[in-house]
Amino acid sequence: MENLTFRATWLPLTIVAVVVFAAGVIFGFRRLRDVSVSNLPTLQHSSAGSAEHFADSSKCGQCHIQEYESYLQSGHARTFWSTRDFPLRSRFDQLKFDDPERNTTFHYRATISGIDVSVPGLFDGDRFPLQFAFGSGEHAITLVTLTPDGTGIPVGIEHRVSWFSKMDEADVTPGQLGLGVQHGIEHFGRVIRGETLEQCFECHTTSCSIRGDKLIDLIPNVGCERCHSSSVSHAAVMNDDPESAIIGFKERPWRTAEQIQICAECHRGVDNVKVSQIRRDNPKIVRYQPVGLVQSKCYTESQRLLCSTCHDPHQHAAKRTTREYELDCLSCHSSSPQATRCSVSPDTGCIACHMPPIELHPSASFHDHWIRIREKDDPPAVED
């Protein structure tokens, strides 16, 4: 594992800093200088493990060849990057983005340190470093910077601008339209603090903890051990006895309804949204697949429908065809004479009718996992 240190003292950029929300105090002005590059290694697929705690995904791949090869093609294998080497680095170099709400322009450049940005007319043109890139690029990639404030509580900036793959262009980061600027640093994006920031890093890495301006025990991307803990013990047993199968793993309830809660740790579950938000006409919860899934009659009346009923967690979901997913539906809905069958189209069209894609952004659509007969008040489906 790697410890990454980023000095939060960059170019002489005097910024009124963020309100410390819990305490209601302002951590004051900071002087920002260039990020130190001495501790910025290139981030690889989840293979930087410590022998003491992690076996690392590549070691898993020595025995689980097919699963590992599938994993490398999945979004989980590319969820966290240093901006020194992330795949859209060249897109940001010399990019200019006009903020449609604030009448300002972001000027980007790629340097040996990563990506930095300035806003002419503000802060004398001084530059703000953008350290990390979050996301696989399937839909978008968002840039993040750690900005410790001396309180010991993790603080970071989710950058105002993200890159959207389908459009192949930059746009305002989802959730930031309409946000005002109360403190200077918020010109660069939304302030995230405490457990919320920690969860962002935890869900985009296999192992990571924030200590001030450092990332401790970093293993980038969502590797095998994000779900299969105690892999070191398992690997040690397997070296001595290759027939030991799952011996050595920490037991997790993979084949029960608790599996959904495991996926929901990052894909969001009912505990992560307000009850008032769980409405069939609310398009926002489409992004949180476990929330919708557990509202579905397919789940509530069977208690057998799990994430893995349709998805191989080692495989990119888009690798499977629509017809393959429909056959998963039919494995229950045509399994016996007593099975509930669709009166409109009993053998085809399950996904288009009952789990259509919903557009949340011009570059990002997600299938609605609240499986149901659609009504006029439901979010409109994307037309093929």
C-alpha positions as CSV (number, residue, x, y, z in Angstrom):
1,M,0.0,0.0,0.0
2,E,1.1,3.6,-0.5
3,N,1.0,6.7,1.6
4,L,0.3,9.7,-0.6
5,T,1.2,13.1,0.9
6,F,-0.2,16.3,-0.7
7,R,0.7,19.6,0.9
8,A,-2.3,21.8,1.1
9,T,-0.2,24.9,0.8
10,W,-0.2,25.8,-2.8
11,L,0.5,28.9,-5.0
12,P,0.0,32.1,-3.2
13,L,-3.7,31.9,-3.5
14,T,-5.4,33.7,-0.7
15,I,-8.8,32.1,-0.2
16,V,-11.4,32.7,2.4
17,A,-11.8,29.1,3.6
18,V,-14.7,26.9,4.4
19,V,-17.1,27.2,7.3
20,V,-16.4,24.4,9.7
21,F,-20.1,23.4,9.8
22,A,-20.1,21.4,13.1
23,A,-18.4,24.2,15.1
24,G,-19.6,27.2,13.1
25,V,-16.1,28.7,12.7
26,I,-14.1,29.6,9.7
27,F,-10.6,28.1,9.4
28,G,-9.4,31.4,7.9
29,F,-7.2,32.3,5.0
30,R,-4.6,29.9,3.6
31,R,-1.7,30.4,1.3
32,L,-1.6,27.8,-1.4
33,R,1.6,26.7,-3.2
34,D,2.3,24.0,-5.7
35,V,1.6,20.4,-4.7
36,S,4.6,18.4,-3.8
37,V,5.2,15.6,-6.4
38,S,7.8,13.7,-4.4
39,N,5.1,11.3,-3.0
40,L,2.8,11.1,-6.0
41,P,3.4,7.6,-7.5
42,T,1.4,6.4,-10.5
43,L,-1.7,4.6,-9.4
44,Q,-2.3,1.1,-10.8
45,H,-5.1,-1.4,-10.7
46,S,-5.6,-2.6,-7.1
47,S,-2.3,-4.3,-6.8
48,A,-0.3,-2.1,-4.4
49,G,-1.2,-4.3,-1.4
50,S,0.6,-4.8,1.9
51,A,1.5,-8.4,2.6
52,E,0.4,-7.8,6.2
53,H,-3.2,-7.0,5.4
54,F,-3.9,-7.5,1.7
55,A,-3.2,-10.1,-0.8
56,D,-4.0,-7.7,-3.7
57,S,-6.2,-8.4,-6.7
58,S,-3.4,-9.6,-9.0
59,K,-2.6,-12.4,-6.5
60,C,-6.2,-13.4,-6.5
61,G,-6.0,-13.5,-10.3
62,Q,-3.3,-16.2,-10.2
63,C,-6.0,-18.7,-9.2
64,H,-9.2,-17.0,-10.2
65,I,-8.1,-16.2,-13.7
66,Q,-11.5,-15.8,-15.4
67,E,-12.9,-13.6,-12.6
68,Y,-9.8,-11.4,-12.5
69,E,-9.8,-10.9,-16.3
70,S,-13.5,-9.9,-16.2
71,Y,-12.8,-7.6,-13.3
72,L,-10.1,-5.8,-15.2
73,Q,-12.7,-4.9,-17.8
74,S,-15.2,-3.6,-15.3
75,G,-15.7,-0.1,-13.9
76,H,-14.6,-1.3,-10.4
77,A,-11.1,-1.7,-11.8
78,R,-10.8,2.0,-12.6
79,T,-12.6,4.1,-10.0
80,F,-9.7,6.2,-8.6
81,W,-6.8,8.0,-10.2
82,S,-4.1,10.5,-9.5
83,T,-4.5,13.4,-12.0
84,R,-0.9,12.7,-13.0
85,D,-2.0,9.7,-15.0
86,F,-5.8,9.5,-15.3
87,P,-7.1,8.7,-18.8
88,L,-8.7,12.2,-19.5
89,R,-5.6,14.1,-18.5
90,S,-5.1,15.3,-22.1
91,R,-8.7,16.5,-22.3
92,F,-8.1,19.0,-19.4
93,D,-4.8,20.3,-20.7
94,Q,-5.4,23.8,-21.9
95,L,-9.1,23.4,-21.6
96,K,-11.3,26.5,-20.9
97,F,-14.7,26.0,-19.5
98,D,-17.3,28.8,-19.2
99,D,-19.4,28.4,-16.0
100,P,-23.0,28.9,-17.2
101,E,-24.2,30.3,-13.9
102,R,-21.3,32.3,-12.5
103,N,-20.0,34.2,-15.6
104,T,-16.5,32.9,-14.9
105,T,-14.1,30.7,-16.9
106,F,-12.0,27.9,-15.6
107,H,-8.5,27.6,-17.2
108,Y,-6.9,24.1,-16.9
109,R,-3.4,22.8,-17.5
110,A,-1.6,19.5,-17.1
111,T,1.7,19.6,-15.2
112,I,4.1,17.1,-13.6
113,S,2.0,17.5,-10.5
114,G,-1.3,16.6,-12.1
115,I,-4.0,19.0,-13.1
116,D,-4.5,22.6,-11.9
117,V,-7.0,25.3,-12.6
118,S,-7.3,29.1,-12.4
119,V,-10.2,31.5,-12.7
120,P,-9.0,34.7,-14.4
121,G,-10.2,37.8,-12.5
122,L,-10.1,35.9,-9.2
123,F,-7.2,35.4,-6.8
124,D,-4.8,37.2,-9.2
125,G,-4.9,34.2,-11.6
126,D,-3.3,31.9,-9.0
127,R,-3.8,28.2,-9.6
128,F,-5.7,25.6,-7.6
129,P,-4.5,21.9,-7.7
130,L,-6.9,19.1,-8.6
131,Q,-5.3,16.0,-7.1
132,F,-7.6,13.0,-7.7
133,A,-10.0,11.8,-10.4
134,F,-13.0,9.8,-9.2
135,G,-15.0,7.5,-11.5
136,S,-14.5,4.9,-14.2
137,G,-15.4,7.2,-17.1
138,E,-18.4,5.1,-18.0
139,H,-20.5,8.2,-17.4
140,A,-18.2,10.8,-16.0
141,I,-15.1,11.6,-14.0
142,T,-15.0,14.1,-11.2
143,L,-11.9,15.8,-9.7
144,V,-11.3,16.1,-6.0
145,T,-8.8,17.9,-3.8
146,L,-8.0,17.5,-0.1
147,T,-8.0,20.8,1.8
148,P,-7.3,20.1,5.5
149,D,-8.2,22.9,7.8
150,G,-6.3,22.0,11.0
151,T,-9.3,20.6,12.9
152,G,-8.4,16.9,12.3
153,I,-11.7,16.5,10.4
154,P,-11.2,15.4,6.7
155,V,-12.1,18.2,4.3
156,G,-12.0,18.3,0.5
157,I,-13.3,20.0,-2.6
158,E,-15.5,18.2,-5.2
159,H,-14.5,20.3,-8.2
160,R,-17.2,22.4,-9.9
161,V,-16.6,20.8,-13.3
162,S,-16.6,17.1,-14.3
163,W,-15.9,15.4,-17.6
164,F,-18.9,13.6,-19.2
165,S,-17.9,10.7,-21.5
166,K,-21.0,10.5,-23.7
167,M,-20.8,14.2,-24.6
168,D,-17.0,14.1,-24.6
169,E,-17.0,17.4,-22.9
170,A,-16.8,19.2,-19.5
171,D,-20.0,20.4,-17.7
172,V,-21.0,21.4,-14.2
173,T,-20.7,18.5,-11.7
174,P,-24.2,17.0,-10.9
175,G,-25.6,18.5,-7.7
176,Q,-23.7,21.7,-8.1
177,L,-26.0,23.7,-10.3
178,G,-27.6,26.4,-8.2
179,L,-25.0,26.4,-5.4
180,G,-23.8,29.8,-4.3
181,V,-20.4,30.9,-3.3
182,Q,-20.2,32.0,0.4
183,H,-16.4,31.5,0.8
184,G,-13.6,32.0,-1.8
185,I,-12.6,28.3,-2.0
186,E,-16.1,27.4,-3.2
187,H,-15.4,29.0,-6.5
188,F,-13.6,25.7,-7.2
189,G,-16.4,23.4,-6.1
190,R,-18.4,22.0,-3.3
191,V,-16.9,21.5,0.2
192,I,-17.2,18.0,1.6
193,R,-16.3,17.2,5.2
194,G,-16.0,14.3,7.7
195,E,-17.7,11.0,7.1
196,T,-19.2,12.1,3.8
197,L,-15.7,12.7,2.3
198,E,-14.3,9.5,3.9
199,Q,-17.1,7.5,2.3
200,C,-16.3,9.0,-1.1
201,F,-12.7,7.7,-0.9
202,E,-13.7,4.4,0.7
203,C,-16.1,3.6,-2.1
204,H,-13.6,4.4,-4.9
205,T,-10.8,2.4,-3.3
206,T,-10.0,-0.9,-1.8
207,S,-8.3,0.6,1.1
208,C,-7.8,4.2,2.1
209,S,-8.0,6.5,5.1
210,I,-7.5,10.3,5.2
211,R,-5.1,11.8,7.7
212,G,-4.9,15.5,7.3
213,D,-3.4,16.0,3.8
214,K,-2.3,12.3,3.5
215,L,-3.9,9.2,2.1
216,I,-2.9,6.3,4.3
217,D,-2.8,2.7,3.2
218,L,-4.1,3.5,-0.2
219,I,-5.0,0.7,-2.6
220,P,-6.8,2.5,-5.6
221,N,-9.9,1.2,-7.3
222,V,-12.4,-1.3,-6.0
223,G,-10.5,-4.5,-5.9
224,C,-11.3,-8.0,-4.8
225,E,-10.7,-7.3,-1.2
226,R,-13.2,-4.5,-1.0
227,C,-15.8,-7.3,-0.8
228,H,-13.6,-10.4,0.0
229,S,-11.9,-9.5,3.2
230,S,-9.2,-11.6,4.9
231,S,-7.8,-12.6,1.6
232,V,-4.3,-12.9,3.0
233,S,-5.5,-15.8,5.3
234,H,-7.3,-17.4,2.4
235,A,-4.2,-17.1,0.1
236,A,-2.0,-18.6,2.8
237,V,-4.3,-21.6,3.2
238,M,-4.6,-22.1,-0.5
239,N,-0.8,-22.2,-0.9
240,D,-0.7,-25.1,1.5
241,D,-3.9,-26.8,0.4
242,P,-5.4,-25.8,-3.0
243,E,-8.5,-27.8,-2.3
244,S,-9.5,-25.7,0.7
245,A,-11.9,-23.6,-1.4
246,I,-13.3,-20.7,0.8
247,I,-11.4,-21.5,3.9
248,G,-9.7,-18.4,5.4
249,F,-12.2,-15.9,4.2
250,K,-14.2,-13.8,6.6
251,E,-17.7,-15.0,6.3
252,R,-20.2,-12.6,4.7
253,P,-23.9,-13.3,3.9
254,W,-23.6,-13.4,0.2
255,R,-26.6,-15.7,-0.5
256,T,-29.1,-13.8,1.7
257,A,-30.9,-10.5,1.4
258,E,-28.0,-9.0,3.3
259,Q,-26.1,-9.1,0.0
260,I,-28.1,-6.1,-1.1
261,Q,-26.9,-4.2,2.0
262,I,-23.3,-5.1,1.1
263,C,-23.7,-3.6,-2.4
264,A,-25.6,-0.7,-0.9
265,E,-22.6,0.3,1.2
266,C,-21.5,2.2,-2.0
267,H,-24.4,2.0,-4.4
268,R,-26.6,3.5,-1.7
269,G,-29.5,1.9,0.2
270,V,-32.7,3.0,1.9
271,D,-30.6,4.1,4.9
272,N,-28.9,6.7,2.7
273,V,-32.0,8.5,1.5
274,K,-34.9,10.2,3.2
275,V,-38.1,8.3,3.4
276,S,-39.8,11.2,1.6
277,Q,-37.5,10.7,-1.3
278,I,-38.5,7.1,-1.9
279,R,-41.3,7.9,-4.4
280,R,-41.9,6.3,-7.8
281,D,-41.9,9.8,-9.4
282,N,-38.5,10.8,-8.0
283,P,-35.9,10.3,-10.7
284,K,-33.0,10.9,-8.3
285,I,-33.3,7.5,-6.6
286,V,-32.9,5.7,-10.0
287,R,-29.1,6.3,-9.3
288,Y,-29.4,4.3,-6.1
289,Q,-30.2,0.8,-7.5
290,P,-30.6,-1.0,-4.1
291,V,-33.2,1.5,-3.0
292,G,-35.4,0.8,-6.0
293,L,-34.8,-2.9,-5.9
294,V,-36.2,-3.5,-2.4
295,Q,-39.4,-1.6,-3.3
296,S,-40.1,-4.0,-6.1
297,K,-42.7,-6.8,-5.8
298,C,-40.1,-9.1,-7.4
299,Y,-38.1,-8.6,-4.2
300,T,-40.8,-8.1,-1.5
301,E,-42.9,-11.1,-2.6
302,S,-40.0,-13.5,-3.3
303,Q,-37.2,-12.5,-0.9
304,R,-35.0,-14.3,-3.4
305,L,-34.1,-11.5,-5.7
306,L,-30.6,-10.3,-5.1
307,C,-28.1,-8.1,-6.9
308,S,-26.2,-11.2,-8.1
309,T,-29.4,-12.8,-9.4
310,C,-28.8,-10.7,-12.5
311,H,-25.3,-9.3,-12.1
312,D,-21.9,-11.0,-11.9
313,P,-20.0,-8.6,-9.5
314,H,-16.8,-9.5,-11.3
315,Q,-18.1,-8.4,-14.7
316,H,-19.0,-5.1,-16.3
317,A,-22.8,-5.0,-16.3
318,A,-22.9,-3.7,-19.9
319,K,-21.2,-6.9,-21.1
320,R,-24.5,-8.7,-20.9
321,T,-27.1,-8.2,-23.5
322,T,-30.7,-7.1,-22.9
323,R,-31.8,-10.5,-23.9
324,E,-29.6,-12.1,-21.2
325,Y,-31.2,-9.9,-18.6
326,E,-34.7,-10.8,-19.9
327,L,-33.9,-14.5,-19.5
328,D,-33.1,-13.8,-15.8
329,C,-36.6,-12.3,-15.5
330,L,-38.1,-15.4,-17.3
331,S,-36.2,-17.8,-15.0
332,C,-38.8,-16.8,-12.4
333,H,-41.7,-15.6,-14.4
334,S,-41.9,-18.7,-16.6
335,S,-40.5,-21.2,-14.2
336,S,-43.7,-23.0,-13.5
337,P,-47.4,-23.0,-14.4
338,Q,-48.1,-20.9,-11.2
339,A,-45.5,-18.3,-12.1
340,T,-46.8,-14.7,-12.7
341,R,-46.5,-14.0,-16.5
342,C,-46.8,-10.7,-18.2
343,S,-50.1,-10.3,-20.0
344,V,-48.7,-7.9,-22.6
345,S,-45.5,-9.5,-23.7
346,P,-44.8,-12.7,-21.7
347,D,-41.5,-13.6,-23.3
348,T,-39.7,-10.3,-24.4
349,G,-39.5,-6.6,-23.5
350,C,-39.1,-7.1,-19.8
351,I,-36.4,-4.5,-19.4
352,A,-37.8,-1.8,-21.7
353,C,-41.2,-2.0,-20.0
354,H,-40.4,-2.6,-16.4
355,M,-36.8,-1.4,-15.9
356,P,-36.2,1.3,-18.6
357,P,-33.2,3.6,-18.6
358,I,-33.9,7.0,-17.1
359,E,-31.8,10.0,-18.1
360,L,-30.3,11.8,-15.1
361,H,-27.9,13.9,-17.2
362,P,-27.4,14.2,-21.0
363,S,-24.4,11.9,-20.5
364,A,-25.7,9.5,-17.9
365,S,-28.7,7.2,-17.9
366,F,-29.4,4.4,-15.4
367,H,-31.9,1.5,-15.5
368,D,-34.6,2.0,-12.9
369,H,-34.3,-1.0,-10.5
370,W,-37.7,-0.3,-9.0
371,I,-39.3,-3.1,-11.1
372,R,-42.9,-2.2,-11.8
373,I,-45.7,-1.6,-14.2
374,R,-45.0,1.9,-15.3
375,E,-47.5,4.7,-14.8
376,K,-47.8,8.2,-16.2
377,D,-46.2,9.9,-13.2
378,D,-43.1,7.7,-13.4
379,P,-39.9,9.3,-14.7
380,P,-39.8,9.2,-18.5
381,A,-37.8,6.5,-20.1
382,V,-35.0,7.2,-22.6
383,E,-36.2,6.5,-26.1
384,D,-34.0,4.1,-28.1
